[in-house]
């Protein structure tokens, strides 16, 4: 996978992080829930980037 595709995947996960963080805050009013959501989101993105 080339570097431009890797950067694109990381940028593409930025929008769900912002929108999803707001949804998680509205649903749970908890910073822990947001942290767990974003950790899972970025773990999935890193998995896609490092997978060859």
C-alpha positions as CSV (number, residue, x, y, z in Angstrom):
1,X,0.0,0.0,0.0
2,X,1.5,3.3,-1.0
3,X,1.9,6.3,1.4
4,X,-0.9,8.4,-0.2
5,X,-3.4,5.6,0.4
6,X,-2.3,5.3,4.0
7,X,-2.7,9.0,4.6
8,X,-6.1,8.9,3.0
9,X,-7.3,6.2,5.3
10,X,-6.1,8.2,8.4
11,X,-7.8,11.4,7.1
12,X,-11.0,9.4,6.3
13,X,-11.2,8.2,9.9
14,X,-11.1,11.8,11.2
15,X,-14.7,12.5,10.2
16,X,-16.1,9.5,12.0
17,X,-14.0,10.4,15.0
18,X,-15.5,13.9,15.3
19,X,-19.1,12.9,14.4
20,X,-19.0,9.6,16.4
21,X,-17.5,11.4,19.4
22,X,-20.4,13.8,19.5
23,X,-22.9,10.9,19.2
24,X,-21.2,9.0,22.0
25,X,-21.2,12.2,24.2
26,X,-24.9,12.7,23.5
27,X,-25.7,9.0,24.3
28,X,-23.5,8.5,27.3
29,X,-22.2,11.8,28.6
30,X,-18.9,10.1,29.4
31,X,-15.4,10.8,28.3
32,X,-14.5,7.1,28.9
33,X,-17.1,6.1,26.2
34,X,-15.6,8.5,23.8
35,X,-12.1,7.2,24.5
36,X,-13.1,3.6,24.0
37,X,-14.9,4.5,20.7
38,X,-12.0,6.4,19.3
39,X,-9.4,3.8,20.4
40,X,-11.4,1.1,18.6
41,X,-11.7,3.4,15.5
42,X,-8.0,4.2,15.3
43,X,-7.1,0.6,16.1
44,X,-9.1,-0.5,13.1
45,X,-7.5,2.2,10.9
46,X,-4.0,1.2,12.0
47,X,-4.9,-2.4,11.2
48,X,-5.9,-1.5,7.7
49,X,-2.8,0.6,7.2
50,X,-0.4,-2.0,8.5
51,X,-2.1,-4.9,6.7
52,X,-0.3,-5.8,3.4
